[in-house]
Amino acid sequence: MRFTPHVTVATVIEDQGRFLLVEELADGKAVFNQPAGHLEADESLIDAALRETREETGWAVELTGVTGIYLYTAPSNGITYQRVCFAAKALHAIPDSPLDEGIIGPRWLTRAELAAQPERWRSELVMRCIDDYLAGECFPLSLIRDPA
């Protein structure tokens, strides 16, 4: 049997102590996640992060670094995901930007507000990525090597 992890990207966006999260439906339940999603064919990791953030929050952002690379097996379905998490700064909301299906909307929450609701995290990676970001875990974007 061939092992094929799903490659995903996520973005931690912090502004004045609040984090831009996505409230979305997962298995009929409203949960919080970073703007995140799957890498598409012929797309760079950086382009995927910018696209997913725009599609899920309606915000334009500037990536500032790589927070971490995570391997996570979801207990709900047994699928393994390799997540590349980026740090970013918010530039501006994009007026009338359509959001992906299943997205309730963007939410700005403090770490404490998010920590008080662990039952609403999409996965443990939501808090792990924020905590790594707050701990100063940030590597240069040059860590990502796209084909020339």
Phi, psi and omega in degrees: 000133182273132178267120181229097178290151177273125180272124180231162175236155175213159182226128174262117181240118182241137176216114178052045175084001178245148182246136178280112180243169177247127169265123186218164176268129175224118183055040177077007182241140177281122182229165176253143177210162166292159167303122188203158177177184186276144172292134178261160180304140177060030180239141176280160177300320180295314178298322179297317180297316179296317180296310182298320178298315179296313184292331185260340182237338186076022179245142168268136181227163172244121178290137183243346180175180178252121180281322180176168175238124190237142173247124187220129174254119182289124180295334183290328184225356179075005180281138178262132180243138169254113184255127170257116184255129181253152168263146181209160172247142180287134176262303180191154173287145179262112183303138176057028179286123178290143179257154179301155176300139180090353179272125175281317176160169177284148179221132175262116181231149171282166177299318181297318178297320178290317181298331181286354185229053184299334178291348180256004176285138175298320175202173177296339181296336180302307181285324180301316180295319178294316180295321176296319177300312181294333178281358179089011178289101179207121181251153183297150178300337179296348173300329181276120181251106176268149179301141180286000000 
